[in-house]
Amino acid sequence: MAPDPSLASVAVPAALPGERVSGSRRSLLRLPAVYRPDHDSLLLAETVAAEDIVGARVMDLCTGSGVVAVAAARAGAEEVVAIDVSRRAVLSARLNLLAAGPRTIVRRGDLFAADPGGMYDLIVSNPPYVPSEDEELPTRGPARAWDGGTDGRAIVDRICREAPRRLRPGGRMLMVHSELTNHRRTIEMLEREGLEASVVARRDIPFGPVMESRETWLRDTRLIADGPRVEQIVVVRATVPASGDVLDGSPR
Ligand SMILES: C[S@@+](CC[C@H](N)C(=O)[O-])C[C@H]1O[C@@H](n2cnc3c(N)ncnc32)[C@H](O)[C@@H]1O
């Protein structure tokens, strides 16, 4: 399909680990208002690219432009299911995944409600996670990509509760979010579901426009302390034990 000239083009790094690219950069297509791949997208994409996922069935929840789904496809996944609630994101991801190689299914919907079904070897997500003054999440507009409710965990918690049930024995989950969103709680929730979970990647990043715009509120609510305007993003990796075990007392 010929690219639509109205699509904004966004650069993504050629330097996904393990990837050989002759040009200096590749780019993804991105419709207006679709989340522009940022430090979090890239940290997650790098972590995905470092996983052994040849032949795997992968779900990318909150796919946006599809940048992480593309990384999974390039890393050798056999099938990639990409889900987003935004129509524009779904169209962008479809276009970007056209050339990605493996079987790809891009669906619009609210998290797992759009899951075509079956079990996964890997579930990845860069969900909305920035703490926001309003507990109610936006239903439209760019903020839907980052607002996570007052503790930033409205979507994160739903993923922690549901993803483990869709992973095969030995299956993995990789989720990126800010330390402000409390990665210890993410780890606890996943461990409660029987997974082994830990932080596998961290990166300090300068505040972007979203953090800057709510800096006063974040300081007032003590979600951030006085000091440098830097936040740390982390990738949590969680694994289902391979032995085919028991979840909540019942077999998977
Ligand atoms: C932070 S962006 C990440 C986009 C992309 N994965 C990346 O790393 O660049 C979060 C994405 O989540 C999507 N989203 C928000 N709420 C959602 C929901 N309930 N179900 C599915 N997608 C959702 C937004 O539309 C947005 O594209």
The ligand as an SDF file (V2000), in Angstrom:
LIG
                    3D

 27 29  0  0  0  0  0  0  0  0999 V2000
    2.0290    5.1910   25.8170 C   0  0  0  0  0  0  0  0  0  0  0  0
    1.1530    4.8290   24.3360 S   0  0  0  0  0  0  0  0  0  0  0  0
    2.1890    3.5000   23.7450 C   0  0  0  0  0  0  0  0  0  0  0  0
    2.1510    3.3300   22.2400 C   0  0  0  0  0  0  0  0  0  0  0  0
    3.2040    2.3680   21.7010 C   0  0  0  0  0  0  0  0  0  0  0  0
    3.0440    1.0260   22.2340 N   0  0  0  0  0  0  0  0  0  0  0  0
    4.5900    2.8620   21.9890 C   0  0  0  0  0  0  0  0  0  0  0  0
    5.2750    2.2270   22.8160 O   0  0  0  0  0  0  0  0  0  0  0  0
    5.0060    3.8660   21.4140 O   0  0  0  0  0  0  0  0  0  0  0  0
   -0.2770    4.0110   24.9970 C   0  0  0  0  0  0  0  0  0  0  0  0
   -1.3160    3.5420   23.9670 C   0  0  0  0  0  0  0  0  0  0  0  0
   -2.3790    2.9150   24.7080 O   0  0  0  0  0  0  0  0  0  0  0  0
   -3.5870    3.1100   24.0180 C   0  0  0  0  0  0  0  0  0  0  0  0
   -4.6750    2.8340   24.9800 N   0  0  0  0  0  0  0  0  0  0  0  0
   -5.1190    3.6220   25.9790 C   0  0  0  0  0  0  0  0  0  0  0  0
   -6.1090    3.0260   26.6650 N   0  0  0  0  0  0  0  0  0  0  0  0
   -6.3020    1.8110   26.0680 C   0  0  0  0  0  0  0  0  0  0  0  0
   -7.1830    0.7250   26.3100 C   0  0  0  0  0  0  0  0  0  0  0  0
   -8.0810    0.7550   27.3250 N   0  0  0  0  0  0  0  0  0  0  0  0
   -7.1230   -0.3580   25.5050 N   0  0  0  0  0  0  0  0  0  0  0  0
   -6.2270   -0.4030   24.4740 C   0  0  0  0  0  0  0  0  0  0  0  0
   -5.3610    0.6130   24.1940 N   0  0  0  0  0  0  0  0  0  0  0  0
   -5.3840    1.6950   24.9850 C   0  0  0  0  0  0  0  0  0  0  0  0
   -3.4890    4.5270   23.5130 C   0  0  0  0  0  0  0  0  0  0  0  0
   -4.3660    4.7720   22.4540 O   0  0  0  0  0  0  0  0  0  0  0  0
   -1.9870    4.5920   23.1210 C   0  0  0  0  0  0  0  0  0  0  0  0
   -1.8480    4.2910   21.7630 O   0  0  0  0  0  0  0  0  0  0  0  0
  1  2  1  0
  2  3  1  0
  2 10  1  0
  3  4  1  0
  4  5  1  0
  5  6  1  0
  5  7  1  0
  7  8  2  0
  7  9  1  0
 10 11  1  0
 11 12  1  0
 11 26  1  0
 12 13  1  0
 13 14  1  0
 13 24  1  0
 14 15  1  0
 14 23  1  0
 15 16  2  0
 16 17  1  0
 17 18  1  0
 17 23  2  0
 18 19  1  0
 18 20  2  0
 20 21  1  0
 21 22  2  0
 22 23  1  0
 24 25  1  0
 24 26  1  0
 26 27  1  0
M  CHG  2   2   1   9  -1
M  END
$$$$
